[in-house]
Amino acid sequence: MCCKGSVHDFKLLKDSKLPIHPKITKTLDSGYQGIAKIYQNCEIPIKSTKKKPLSREDKKHNSKLTRRRIFVENVIRRIKIFRICKETYRGKHKNYGKIWNIIAGLVNLRYAI
């Protein structure tokens, strides 16, 4: 889903009301705080505060999540190389979906997904 202007991914996800099966584990970054109210089986990093620093177990939990998310972050980086989601799209709007499919195919081919 896309929209005009700068919109956070979490807002797009909430607005789309995408039905995700509850058995699927969703590993997300800390920008998705509060997603557990909408979807079940979500894993997000634990945030620290000034009054409550992270314990050793919390740091281990965050480290495990980071190791699993690094693959996703690398795929996002590959997509951004093509600049379609990094800059303003100036092509014909009827071709926008086709171009996204081509870029996704190239990235999937690179990672053999």
C-alpha positions in Angstrom: 0.0 0.0 0.0 1.3 3.5 -0.8 0.0 7.0 -0.3 1.1 10.6 -0.9 3.6 12.2 1.4 5.6 10.8 4.3 3.6 8.2 6.2 5.0 5.8 8.8 4.8 2.1 8.0 2.9 1.3 11.2 0.1 3.8 10.2 -0.1 2.2 6.8 -0.4 -1.2 8.4 -3.1 -0.1 10.8 -5.1 1.7 8.0 -4.9 -1.3 5.7 -6.4 -3.7 8.2 -4.4 -6.5 6.6 -5.5 -9.9 7.8 -2.4 -11.7 9.1 -2.8 -15.2 10.4 -2.3 -15.3 14.2 0.1 -18.2 14.0 2.6 -16.2 12.0 5.3 -14.7 14.1 5.8 -11.0 13.3 9.3 -9.8 14.2 9.3 -6.0 14.0 11.5 -3.1 15.0 10.8 -0.6 17.8 8.8 1.7 15.5 5.8 -0.7 15.9 5.2 -0.2 19.6 1.6 -1.1 20.3 1.1 -3.6 17.5 0.3 -6.3 20.0 -3.0 -4.6 20.5 -3.9 -5.3 16.9 -2.1 -8.5 16.0 -1.2 -11.6 18.0 2.2 -13.2 18.2 4.3 -10.1 17.7 8.0 -9.7 18.7 9.3 -6.2 19.2 12.5 -5.0 21.0 12.2 -3.9 24.6 12.8 -0.2 25.1 14.7 1.2 28.0 13.9 4.4 29.9 15.9 6.7 32.1 14.3 5.2 35.2 14.4 1.6 34.0 17.5 0.5 32.1 17.5 -2.8 30.2 18.4 -5.9 32.2 20.8 -8.5 30.9 17.9 -10.8 29.7 16.3 -7.8 27.9 19.5 -7.1 26.1 19.8 -10.8 25.1 16.2 -10.7 23.8 16.9 -7.6 21.7 20.1 -9.1 20.4 18.3 -12.3 19.2 15.6 -10.2 17.5 18.3 -8.0 15.8 20.0 -11.1 14.4 16.8 -12.3 12.9 15.8 -8.9 11.5 19.2 -8.2 9.8 18.1 -10.2 6.7 15.0 -8.1 6.3 17.0 -4.9 6.7 19.4 -6.0 4.0 16.5 -6.7 1.6 15.1 -3.2 2.3 18.5 -1.8 1.5 18.6 -3.6 -1.8 15.2 -2.2 -2.7 16.3 1.3 -1.8 19.3 1.0 -4.2 16.7 1.2 -7.0 15.5 4.5 -5.5 11.7 3.8 -6.0 10.9 4.0 -2.3 13.7 6.5 -1.5 12.8 9.3 -3.9 9.8 10.8 -5.6 8.5 8.5 -8.3 8.5 10.5 -11.6 7.4 7.8 -14.0 3.9 7.1 -15.3 1.6 6.1 -12.5 0.0 3.3 -14.4 3.4 1.6 -14.4 4.2 2.0 -10.7 3.0 -1.5 -9.7 4.8 -3.1 -12.6 8.1 -1.4 -11.7 7.7 -2.5 -8.1 7.1 -6.1 -9.2 10.2 -6.0 -11.4 12.3 -4.6 -8.5 11.0 -7.2 -6.1 11.8 -9.9 -8.7 15.3 -8.7 -9.1 15.9 -8.5 -5.3 14.3 -12.0 -4.9 16.5 -13.3 -7.6 19.6 -11.9 -5.8 18.6 -13.6 -2.5 17.1 -16.7 -4.3 13.9 -16.4 -2.3 
